[in-house]
Amino acid sequence: MLGGNNTAAVNGIAKPGIPGGQETVDADGMRPSHRYGNKGSNTNGLSDAGLDRPAQHLPQASEDASLLDVRQPVGVFSSIRGRYGKVLSEPVSTKAPNPTVGYRDDEDSGSPLIAMLPPVYPEWLGTRRFTTFHGSRFPYVVGAMARGIATSQMVVEAAKNGLIGFFGAAGLRPPVIAQAIDEIEAGIPAGAPWGSNLIHTPDRPERERDTVDLYLERSVRRVSASAFMALSPDIVRYSARGITVTASGEIERKNHVFAKISRPEVAAHFLAPPPADLLRDLAAAGEITEAQADHQSKLPVAEDITVEADSGGHTDNRPLAALFPIIAAQRDHHAAKHGYTRPIRLGAAGGIGTPHAVAAAFQLGADYVLTGSINQAAVESGLSEDGRAMLADCSVADVMMAPAADMFERGTKVQVLKKGTLFPVKAQRLYEIYRKNDAFDTVPAKDRAWLESQVFAGSYADAWARTRDYKATSNPALAAKADNDPKLQLAMIFRRFLFMASRWACDGNSDRRADYQIWCGPAMGSFNDWVRGSFLEAPESRTVGQIALNLLWGACIATRVQHLRVAGIDVPDRQNVWSPKRIALG
């Protein structure tokens, strides 16, 4: 337990309980009996509104590190020596006219209590409605990283540590996803929540349909919906299937959509009920019942919305502090407009790699946080050992945007690791060549030579043959169309290179190390800076459990320090730091 000295190793995080013996007090009872300043001359127009001026000289925090034992309440006193004391064993009644507690220094004994700070538990950082509803211990989600980088093992380890993990199913075929589901079900604690990814594939709707079929068949109860620009029939089918009404008349759903969004116009699709004609068509086709269509018409498609800011992979590079309040206001608007009777939970993702980032996300109003890039460097990740070592050497500036494989022709980009790989530079050059040329024959000789030596590792003819053979199996119609479309051939070959670049990084193909595509956001650099000098600096020590528990515990420290500052205490900066330590769950 943390206590007495916050430089000692943490042996365990005990589950929180309601502190015994404490009274419930109303707002009036919690008003401090001592004021830092007096109402008087009005120089800023605020004192007439009832705001007292703070003292010019703030009390200094004690050097006693036990005050940062965040699982204990803290009493803040008006001390003549400008210190604060910690409430030890007995609860404090704040209803007395001049509430006091015994202080360990006789000189300050009986000093008035001016603030009572509550305990801070990792379990309680977000809103408890998230953990209560989904059954996780902590308000923390390990995000789905595509093509199995978020492995089945990662999902299992997340669940064992009280988190919710999502399998990275994007880009994988249903049989591979089914195998991962088998592995998760075999290893996960009974009743622990988990989920899997559903990526929108407008060019391959049958793949999306088959994946939803699998999830419904295997009772995968949580889906992380990503890359949606609009609703598809299959995401609505998943959301509505299994909706029932309890004996008390409450609508209950079995399947839960976690919609990952970064734009308000996309969030609107998930915050509103589905279009009536879409529900009608699904019911007419027998995909959902008439009753389910009616119930879904009164509910949003997703009751968990993950607000994704500047992240690895597909991203709009928006700052979380700018984006989150917009989506929160949009959530409130839709709740009022549609008369929802239960809350829509908001998560924060993107740029979260330090305890202060976690604390800031919860301060913005997040019900939960979701981490991505930093888990890609964990030992449970599907990334190769070589790739994880590269991530562990990344700084906050070692990332850049590069053309994406799935929407290459549109110029869509993903955020990737820059240090140690030539991939982002090569990918951008490929896009420029594609944009300026209609066929390989029109590509300048210098660029053709570069393509065959640095990209194809062989002739153009061989590269096209390999690409066509692959597409003849996975998408024969597209392969046939490309036979008479030289520009489409270019796009398919270039996309194939971008796709393989992520495979090489997962497989640890040393011959193509310079071409590794590793999705990564700036959070990876901030995480590396934070863990430097601790046990988490070594890639082999980075487990999703230790990463999450240290982030959450550090966020508790940051939250307690902020509470102290709001109470008027000048806390030394060194007390606002949590260095990672091995944590065992209690």
C-alpha positions as CSV (number, residue, x, y, z in Angstrom):
1,M,0.0,0.0,0.0
2,L,1.1,3.5,-0.7
3,G,1.4,5.3,2.6
4,G,4.0,7.2,4.6
5,N,6.5,7.4,1.7
6,N,5.3,7.5,-1.9
7,T,8.8,6.5,-3.2
8,A,8.2,3.0,-1.9
9,A,7.0,0.2,-4.1
10,V,3.3,-0.3,-4.3
11,N,2.4,-3.8,-3.1
12,G,-1.3,-3.6,-4.1
13,I,-4.3,-1.6,-4.9
14,A,-7.1,-2.6,-2.5
15,K,-10.7,-2.3,-3.7
16,P,-12.4,0.8,-2.5
17,G,-15.2,0.9,-0.1
18,I,-17.3,3.7,1.3
19,P,-15.2,5.1,4.2
20,G,-16.9,3.8,7.4
21,G,-18.4,6.1,9.9
22,Q,-18.4,9.2,7.7
23,E,-21.5,11.4,7.8
24,T,-23.5,12.5,4.8
25,V,-23.5,16.2,4.7
26,D,-25.5,18.7,2.5
27,A,-24.0,21.5,0.6
28,D,-24.4,24.0,3.4
29,G,-22.7,21.6,5.8
30,M,-19.6,21.5,3.6
31,R,-19.1,25.2,3.4
32,P,-15.7,26.1,5.0
33,S,-15.9,27.9,8.3
34,H,-12.8,30.0,7.5
35,R,-12.2,32.4,4.7
36,Y,-8.9,33.2,3.1
37,G,-10.0,36.8,2.4
38,N,-12.8,39.3,3.1
39,K,-15.5,40.7,1.0
40,G,-14.8,44.4,0.5
41,S,-13.7,46.8,-2.1
42,N,-14.7,45.6,-5.4
43,T,-11.9,45.9,-8.0
44,N,-13.0,43.1,-10.3
45,G,-16.7,43.1,-10.0
46,L,-16.8,39.6,-8.4
47,S,-17.0,40.2,-4.7
48,D,-20.6,41.5,-4.9
49,A,-21.5,38.1,-6.4
50,G,-20.3,36.4,-3.3
51,L,-16.8,35.3,-4.3
52,D,-14.3,35.9,-1.6
53,R,-10.8,36.9,-2.6
54,P,-8.1,34.3,-1.9
55,A,-5.2,35.2,0.2
56,Q,-2.2,36.6,-1.6
57,H,0.1,34.1,0.1
58,L,-1.0,30.5,-0.2
59,P,-0.2,28.0,2.6
60,Q,2.7,25.7,1.8
61,A,2.2,21.9,1.6
62,S,3.9,19.8,4.2
63,E,6.8,17.6,3.0
64,D,5.1,14.6,4.6
65,A,4.6,12.3,1.6
66,S,1.9,10.4,3.5
67,L,-0.5,13.3,2.6
68,L,-0.5,11.8,-0.9
69,D,-1.8,8.5,0.4
70,V,-4.8,9.1,-1.9
71,R,-7.0,6.4,-0.3
72,Q,-7.3,8.5,2.8
73,P,-9.3,11.7,3.2
74,V,-7.3,14.9,3.9
75,G,-8.3,17.8,6.1
76,V,-7.0,21.2,5.1
77,F,-6.5,23.6,8.0
78,S,-6.1,27.3,8.4
79,S,-2.8,27.1,10.2
80,I,-0.8,30.1,11.5
81,R,2.2,28.4,10.1
82,G,0.6,27.9,6.7
83,R,0.5,24.1,6.7
84,Y,-2.2,21.5,6.3
85,G,-2.9,18.3,8.3
86,K,-4.2,14.9,7.5
87,V,-7.3,13.5,9.0
88,L,-6.2,10.2,10.5
89,S,-8.7,7.7,12.0
90,E,-11.7,9.5,13.2
91,P,-14.3,11.0,10.8
92,V,-14.7,14.8,11.0
93,S,-18.1,16.4,11.5
94,T,-18.3,19.6,9.5
95,K,-21.7,20.6,10.8
96,A,-20.2,22.1,13.9
97,P,-20.1,26.0,13.9
98,N,-16.3,25.9,13.9
99,P,-15.2,22.4,13.0
100,T,-11.8,21.4,14.2
101,V,-9.7,18.3,14.5
102,G,-6.7,17.5,16.6
103,Y,-3.5,18.5,14.8
104,R,-0.2,16.7,15.5
105,D,1.6,20.0,16.3
106,D,0.4,21.4,19.6
107,E,1.0,24.9,18.4
108,D,-1.7,24.5,15.7
109,S,-4.0,22.3,17.7
110,G,-7.6,23.2,17.1
111,S,-7.0,25.0,13.8
112,P,-10.2,25.5,11.8
113,L,-10.9,22.9,9.1
114,I,-11.4,24.8,5.8
115,A,-11.6,21.9,3.4
116,M,-12.2,18.2,3.5
117,L,-10.7,16.3,0.5
118,P,-12.2,12.9,-0.3
119,P,-10.2,9.7,-0.9
120,V,-9.3,9.1,-4.6
121,Y,-9.4,5.6,-5.9
122,P,-8.4,4.4,-9.4
123,E,-11.8,2.7,-9.7
124,W,-13.5,6.1,-9.1
125,L,-11.6,8.3,-11.5
126,G,-14.4,8.2,-14.1
127,T,-18.1,8.0,-13.5
128,R,-19.0,4.9,-11.7
129,R,-21.9,4.4,-14.2
130,F,-19.3,3.0,-16.7
131,T,-17.8,0.4,-14.4
132,T,-21.1,-0.5,-12.8
133,F,-22.8,-1.0,-16.2
134,H,-20.1,-3.0,-17.9
135,G,-18.7,-4.8,-14.9
136,S,-15.1,-3.8,-15.1
137,R,-13.1,-2.7,-12.0
138,F,-11.5,0.3,-13.6
139,P,-12.8,2.9,-16.1
140,Y,-10.1,2.0,-18.6
141,V,-10.2,0.4,-22.1
142,V,-7.4,-1.3,-24.0
143,G,-8.2,-0.3,-27.5
144,A,-8.5,-2.5,-30.6
145,M,-5.3,-2.3,-32.7
146,A,-5.9,-3.6,-36.2
147,R,-4.8,-6.9,-37.7
148,G,-4.4,-8.6,-34.4
149,I,-1.9,-6.2,-32.9
150,A,-4.4,-6.1,-30.0
151,T,-4.1,-9.9,-29.5
152,S,-6.4,-12.3,-27.8
153,Q,-3.7,-12.6,-25.0
154,M,-3.9,-8.8,-24.6
155,V,-7.6,-9.0,-24.1
156,V,-7.3,-11.7,-21.5
157,E,-4.6,-9.9,-19.6
158,A,-6.6,-6.7,-19.7
159,A,-9.6,-8.6,-18.1
160,K,-7.4,-10.1,-15.5
161,N,-6.4,-6.6,-14.4
162,G,-9.9,-5.3,-14.2
163,L,-9.8,-3.5,-17.6
164,I,-11.9,-4.0,-20.8
165,G,-9.9,-5.1,-23.8
166,F,-10.9,-5.2,-27.4
167,F,-9.4,-7.7,-29.9
168,G,-8.0,-6.0,-33.0
169,A,-10.1,-7.7,-35.6
170,A,-9.8,-5.1,-38.4
171,G,-8.3,-6.5,-41.5
172,L,-8.7,-10.1,-40.4
173,R,-10.9,-12.7,-41.9
174,P,-13.8,-14.2,-39.9
175,P,-12.0,-17.6,-39.3
176,V,-9.0,-15.8,-37.8
177,I,-11.4,-13.8,-35.6
178,A,-13.2,-16.9,-34.6
179,Q,-9.9,-18.5,-33.4
180,A,-9.2,-15.4,-31.3
181,I,-12.6,-15.6,-29.7
182,D,-11.9,-19.2,-28.8
183,E,-8.6,-18.1,-27.2
184,I,-10.3,-15.3,-25.3
185,E,-13.1,-17.4,-24.0
186,A,-10.6,-20.1,-22.8
187,G,-8.5,-17.6,-20.9
188,I,-10.7,-14.8,-19.6
189,P,-12.0,-14.8,-16.0
190,A,-15.7,-15.8,-15.9
191,G,-18.0,-12.9,-16.4
192,A,-15.3,-10.4,-17.2
193,P,-16.2,-7.9,-19.9
194,W,-14.4,-7.8,-23.3
195,G,-15.0,-7.0,-26.9
196,S,-13.8,-7.1,-30.5
197,N,-13.4,-4.6,-33.3
198,L,-15.7,-4.0,-36.2
199,I,-14.2,-1.8,-38.9
200,H,-16.5,-0.3,-41.6
201,T,-15.6,-1.7,-45.0
202,P,-17.8,0.1,-47.6
203,D,-15.8,-1.4,-50.5
204,R,-16.3,-4.9,-49.0
205,P,-19.7,-4.9,-47.3
206,E,-19.8,-8.7,-47.3
207,R,-16.8,-8.7,-45.0
208,E,-18.6,-6.5,-42.5
209,R,-21.7,-8.6,-42.7
210,D,-19.8,-11.8,-42.1
211,T,-18.0,-10.4,-39.1
212,V,-21.3,-9.2,-37.6
213,D,-22.8,-12.7,-38.2
214,L,-19.8,-14.2,-36.3
215,Y,-20.2,-11.8,-33.4
216,L,-23.9,-12.5,-33.1
217,E,-23.4,-16.3,-33.4
218,R,-20.6,-16.2,-30.8
219,S,-22.3,-13.8,-28.4
220,V,-19.6,-11.1,-28.6
221,R,-21.4,-8.5,-26.5
222,R,-19.2,-5.5,-27.1
223,V,-18.0,-4.1,-30.4
224,S,-15.6,-1.2,-31.0
225,A,-17.0,0.4,-34.2
226,S,-14.3,2.2,-36.2
227,A,-13.9,4.0,-39.5
228,F,-17.6,4.6,-39.9
229,M,-18.6,7.8,-41.7
230,A,-22.3,6.8,-41.7
231,L,-24.3,4.0,-40.4
232,S,-24.3,0.7,-42.2
233,P,-27.2,-1.9,-41.9
234,D,-24.9,-4.3,-40.1
235,I,-23.8,-2.0,-37.3
236,V,-27.5,-1.2,-36.7
237,R,-28.4,-4.9,-36.9
238,Y,-25.8,-5.7,-34.3
239,S,-27.0,-2.9,-32.0
240,A,-30.7,-3.8,-32.3
241,R,-30.4,-7.6,-32.1
242,G,-31.3,-9.0,-28.7
243,I,-33.1,-5.9,-27.4
244,T,-35.7,-6.9,-24.9
245,V,-38.0,-5.3,-22.3
246,T,-37.8,-6.2,-18.6
247,A,-40.8,-6.9,-16.4
248,S,-40.5,-3.3,-15.1
249,G,-40.8,-2.0,-18.7
250,E,-37.1,-1.0,-19.1
251,I,-35.5,-1.5,-22.4
252,E,-32.5,-3.8,-22.1
253,R,-29.9,-4.5,-24.8
254,K,-27.5,-7.4,-25.0
255,N,-25.1,-6.0,-27.6
256,H,-23.2,-2.8,-26.9
257,V,-21.5,-0.6,-29.5
258,F,-18.5,1.5,-28.5
259,A,-18.4,4.0,-31.4
260,K,-14.9,5.5,-32.0
261,I,-15.4,8.9,-33.5
262,S,-13.3,12.1,-34.1
263,R,-15.9,14.3,-35.9
264,P,-19.2,15.7,-34.7
265,E,-21.0,14.8,-37.9
266,V,-20.0,11.2,-37.4
267,A,-20.9,11.2,-33.7
268,A,-24.4,12.4,-34.7
269,H,-25.1,9.1,-36.4
270,F,-24.4,7.1,-33.3
271,L,-26.0,9.5,-30.8
272,A,-29.4,9.4,-32.6
273,P,-31.7,6.5,-33.2
274,P,-31.2,4.8,-36.6
275,P,-33.2,6.1,-39.6
276,A,-36.8,4.6,-39.6
277,D,-36.4,3.2,-43.1
278,L,-33.2,1.3,-42.2
279,L,-35.0,-0.3,-39.2
280,R,-38.0,-1.1,-41.3
281,D,-35.8,-2.8,-43.9
282,L,-34.0,-4.8,-41.3
283,A,-37.3,-6.0,-39.8
284,A,-38.8,-6.8,-43.2
285,A,-35.7,-8.9,-44.0
286,G,-36.0,-10.8,-40.7
287,E,-32.7,-9.5,-39.4
288,I,-34.4,-8.0,-36.3
289,T,-37.9,-8.3,-35.0
290,E,-40.6,-5.6,-35.3
291,A,-40.4,-5.2,-31.5
292,Q,-36.6,-4.7,-31.7
293,A,-37.0,-2.1,-34.4
294,D,-39.5,-0.3,-32.3
295,H,-37.2,-0.4,-29.2
296,Q,-34.1,0.7,-31.1
297,S,-36.0,3.7,-32.5
298,K,-36.0,5.0,-29.0
299,L,-32.3,4.4,-28.3
300,P,-29.1,5.7,-29.7
301,V,-27.1,3.2,-31.8
302,A,-24.2,3.5,-29.3
303,E,-24.4,4.3,-25.6
304,D,-20.6,4.4,-25.3
305,I,-18.9,7.0,-27.5
306,T,-15.1,7.0,-27.6
307,V,-13.9,10.5,-28.5
308,E,-10.6,9.9,-30.4
309,A,-8.1,12.8,-30.5
310,D,-4.6,12.8,-31.9
311,S,-3.8,9.1,-32.1
312,G,-1.9,6.5,-34.0
313,G,-3.3,5.1,-37.2
314,H,-6.3,6.9,-38.7
315,T,-6.6,10.3,-37.0
316,D,-7.8,13.8,-37.5
317,N,-5.0,15.1,-35.2
318,R,-7.5,17.0,-33.1
319,P,-6.5,18.0,-29.5
320,L,-8.7,16.2,-26.9
321,A,-9.3,19.4,-25.0
322,A,-10.8,21.0,-28.2
323,L,-12.8,18.0,-29.4
324,F,-14.2,16.4,-26.2
325,P,-16.4,19.4,-25.0
326,I,-18.0,19.6,-28.5
327,I,-19.0,15.9,-28.4
328,A,-20.1,16.2,-24.8
329,A,-22.4,19.1,-25.8
330,Q,-23.6,17.2,-28.8
331,R,-24.4,14.2,-26.5
332,D,-26.4,16.4,-24.2
333,H,-28.3,17.9,-27.2
334,H,-29.3,14.5,-28.5
335,A,-30.3,13.2,-25.0
336,A,-32.7,16.1,-24.7
337,K,-34.0,16.0,-28.2
338,H,-34.8,12.3,-28.2
339,G,-35.8,12.0,-24.6
340,Y,-33.3,9.4,-23.5
341,T,-33.8,8.3,-20.0
342,R,-30.4,6.8,-19.4
343,P,-26.9,8.3,-19.9
344,I,-24.7,8.0,-22.9
345,R,-21.1,7.4,-21.6
346,L,-18.2,9.2,-23.2
347,G,-14.6,7.9,-23.4
348,A,-11.4,9.8,-24.1
349,A,-8.7,8.5,-26.4
350,G,-5.7,9.8,-28.3
351,G,-2.6,11.3,-26.7
352,I,-3.0,9.4,-23.5
353,G,0.4,8.2,-22.3
354,T,1.0,9.7,-18.9
355,P,-0.8,9.9,-15.6
356,H,-1.5,13.6,-16.1
357,A,-3.1,12.9,-19.5
358,V,-5.3,10.4,-17.8
359,A,-6.3,12.8,-15.1
360,A,-6.9,15.5,-17.6
361,A,-9.2,13.3,-19.6
362,F,-11.3,12.6,-16.5
363,Q,-11.3,16.2,-15.6
364,L,-12.8,16.9,-19.1
365,G,-15.7,14.7,-18.1
366,A,-14.7,11.3,-19.6
367,D,-16.5,8.3,-18.1
368,Y,-13.5,6.1,-19.2
369,V,-10.2,6.4,-21.0
370,L,-8.9,4.3,-23.9
371,T,-5.2,3.8,-24.7
372,G,-3.8,2.5,-27.9
373,S,-0.3,3.3,-29.1
374,I,1.3,2.6,-25.7
375,N,-0.2,-0.9,-25.6
376,Q,1.3,-1.7,-29.0
377,A,4.7,-1.6,-27.1
378,A,3.4,-4.1,-24.5
379,V,4.7,-7.7,-24.5
380,E,1.2,-9.0,-25.3
381,S,1.1,-7.0,-28.5
382,G,1.1,-8.7,-31.9
383,L,3.9,-6.4,-33.0
384,S,7.3,-8.0,-33.3
385,E,10.0,-7.7,-30.6
386,D,12.0,-5.6,-33.0
387,G,9.0,-3.3,-33.6
388,R,8.3,-3.0,-29.8
389,A,11.9,-2.0,-29.3
390,M,11.6,0.7,-31.9
391,L,8.5,2.1,-30.2
392,A,10.3,2.1,-26.8
393,D,12.9,4.4,-28.4
394,C,10.3,6.9,-29.8
395,S,10.1,10.5,-28.6
396,V,7.0,12.8,-28.9
397,A,8.2,14.2,-32.2
398,D,9.1,10.9,-33.9
399,V,5.8,10.4,-35.6
400,M,4.3,11.7,-38.9
401,M,1.4,11.2,-41.2
402,A,1.6,8.8,-44.2
403,P,-0.8,7.6,-46.9
404,A,-3.1,4.8,-45.7
405,A,-3.4,1.5,-47.4
406,D,-7.2,1.2,-47.1
407,M,-8.1,4.6,-48.7
408,F,-4.9,5.2,-50.7
409,E,-6.5,6.7,-53.8
410,R,-8.3,9.3,-51.7
411,G,-5.1,10.5,-50.0
412,T,-6.3,9.5,-46.6
413,K,-3.4,9.3,-44.1
414,V,-2.5,7.5,-40.9
415,Q,-0.1,8.5,-38.2
416,V,3.0,6.2,-37.9
417,L,6.4,5.9,-36.4
418,K,9.0,7.9,-38.2
419,K,12.2,7.1,-36.3
420,G,14.1,4.0,-37.5
421,T,12.0,3.4,-40.6
422,L,11.7,4.9,-44.1
423,F,8.1,3.9,-44.5
424,P,6.4,7.3,-44.1
425,V,8.7,8.9,-46.7
426,K,8.4,6.0,-49.1
427,A,4.6,6.0,-48.7
428,Q,4.3,9.7,-49.5
429,R,6.4,9.3,-52.6
430,L,4.2,6.4,-53.8
431,Y,1.2,8.6,-53.4
432,E,2.8,11.4,-55.4
433,I,3.8,9.0,-58.2
434,Y,0.2,7.6,-58.3
435,R,-1.3,11.1,-58.4
436,K,0.8,12.2,-61.3
437,N,0.8,9.1,-63.5
438,D,-1.9,7.0,-65.2
439,A,0.3,3.9,-65.8
440,F,3.7,2.5,-64.9
441,D,4.9,3.3,-68.4
442,T,4.3,7.0,-67.8
443,V,6.4,7.1,-64.6
444,P,9.7,8.8,-65.1
445,A,12.7,6.5,-65.5
446,K,14.3,7.6,-62.2
447,D,11.1,6.8,-60.3
448,R,10.6,3.5,-62.1
449,A,14.1,2.4,-61.1
450,W,13.5,3.5,-57.5
451,L,10.2,1.6,-57.4
452,E,11.7,-1.7,-58.6
453,S,14.8,-1.5,-56.4
454,Q,13.4,0.0,-53.2
455,V,9.7,-0.9,-53.2
456,F,9.0,-3.9,-55.3
457,A,12.3,-5.7,-54.7
458,G,12.0,-6.9,-58.3
459,S,10.3,-6.0,-61.6
460,Y,7.0,-4.2,-62.0
461,A,5.7,-7.3,-63.8
462,D,6.5,-9.5,-60.9
463,A,5.0,-7.1,-58.4
464,W,1.7,-7.0,-60.4
465,A,1.6,-10.7,-60.8
466,R,1.9,-11.2,-57.0
467,T,-0.7,-8.5,-56.4
468,R,-3.1,-10.0,-58.9
469,D,-2.8,-13.5,-57.6
470,Y,-3.7,-12.3,-54.1
471,K,-6.7,-10.2,-55.3
472,A,-7.9,-13.1,-57.5
473,T,-8.7,-14.9,-54.3
474,S,-9.8,-12.1,-52.1
475,N,-11.5,-9.9,-54.6
476,P,-11.7,-11.4,-58.1
477,A,-13.9,-8.7,-59.5
478,L,-11.4,-6.0,-58.7
479,A,-8.6,-8.1,-60.1
480,A,-10.4,-8.6,-63.4
481,K,-11.2,-4.8,-63.6
482,A,-7.6,-3.9,-63.1
483,D,-6.5,-6.0,-66.1
484,N,-7.7,-3.2,-68.3
485,D,-7.0,-0.3,-66.0
486,P,-3.2,0.6,-65.6
487,K,-3.8,3.3,-63.1
488,L,-5.8,0.9,-60.9
489,Q,-2.9,-1.5,-61.2
490,L,-0.6,1.1,-59.8
491,A,-2.9,1.8,-56.9
492,M,-3.3,-1.9,-56.1
493,I,0.4,-2.6,-56.2
494,F,1.1,0.5,-54.0
495,R,-1.6,-0.5,-51.6
496,R,-0.2,-4.0,-51.4
497,F,3.2,-2.5,-50.3
498,L,1.5,-0.4,-47.6
499,F,-0.4,-3.4,-46.4
500,M,2.7,-5.6,-46.3
501,A,4.7,-2.9,-44.5
502,S,2.5,-3.4,-41.4
503,R,2.8,-7.2,-41.8
504,W,6.6,-7.0,-41.9
505,A,6.5,-5.0,-38.6
506,C,4.4,-7.6,-37.0
507,D,6.4,-10.5,-38.3
508,G,9.8,-8.9,-37.5
509,N,11.0,-9.3,-41.1
510,S,14.6,-8.0,-40.7
511,D,15.1,-7.7,-44.5
512,R,12.3,-5.1,-44.7
513,R,13.0,-3.4,-41.4
514,A,13.4,0.0,-43.2
515,D,9.9,-0.4,-44.4
516,Y,8.1,-1.2,-41.1
517,Q,4.8,0.6,-40.8
518,I,4.1,1.0,-37.1
519,W,0.9,3.0,-36.2
520,C,1.9,5.4,-33.5
521,G,0.8,8.7,-32.0
522,P,2.7,11.2,-29.8
523,A,1.4,9.5,-26.7
524,M,4.1,6.9,-27.2
525,G,6.8,9.5,-26.9
526,S,5.3,11.0,-23.7
527,F,4.9,7.5,-22.2
528,N,8.6,6.7,-22.9
529,D,9.7,10.0,-21.3
530,W,7.6,9.3,-18.2
531,V,8.8,5.7,-17.6
532,R,12.5,6.5,-18.2
533,G,14.6,5.2,-15.3
534,S,11.8,3.0,-14.0
535,F,11.1,-0.7,-14.6
536,L,8.7,0.1,-17.4
537,E,11.5,1.6,-19.5
538,A,12.5,-2.0,-20.5
539,P,10.2,-3.2,-23.4
540,E,10.1,-6.7,-21.8
541,S,8.6,-5.3,-18.6
542,R,5.7,-3.5,-20.4
543,T,2.5,-5.5,-19.8
544,V,-0.9,-4.0,-20.4
545,G,-1.7,-4.5,-16.7
546,Q,1.3,-2.7,-15.3
547,I,0.9,0.1,-17.9
548,A,-2.7,0.7,-17.0
549,L,-2.4,0.3,-13.2
550,N,0.5,2.8,-13.1
551,L,-1.3,5.3,-15.3
552,L,-4.4,5.1,-13.1
553,W,-2.5,5.3,-9.8
554,G,-0.5,8.2,-11.1
555,A,-3.7,9.9,-12.2
556,C,-4.9,9.5,-8.6
557,I,-1.8,11.4,-7.4
558,A,-2.4,14.1,-10.0
559,T,-6.0,14.4,-9.0
560,R,-5.2,14.7,-5.3
561,V,-2.6,17.4,-5.9
562,Q,-5.2,19.3,-7.9
563,H,-7.7,19.0,-5.1
564,L,-5.0,20.4,-2.7
565,R,-4.3,23.3,-5.0
566,V,-8.0,24.1,-5.4
567,A,-8.2,24.1,-1.6
568,G,-5.5,26.8,-1.6
569,I,-2.4,24.7,-0.9
570,D,0.8,25.4,-2.8
571,V,2.0,21.8,-3.5
572,P,5.7,21.3,-4.4
573,D,6.1,20.1,-8.0
574,R,8.0,17.1,-6.9
575,Q,4.9,15.8,-5.1
576,N,3.0,15.9,-8.3
577,V,5.0,13.1,-9.9
578,W,4.4,9.3,-9.9
579,S,7.3,7.1,-11.0
580,P,6.1,3.7,-12.2
581,K,6.4,0.8,-9.7
582,R,5.3,-2.8,-9.8
583,I,1.7,-2.9,-8.7
584,A,-0.3,-6.0,-7.6
585,L,-4.0,-5.9,-7.4
586,G,-5.6,-6.4,-4.0
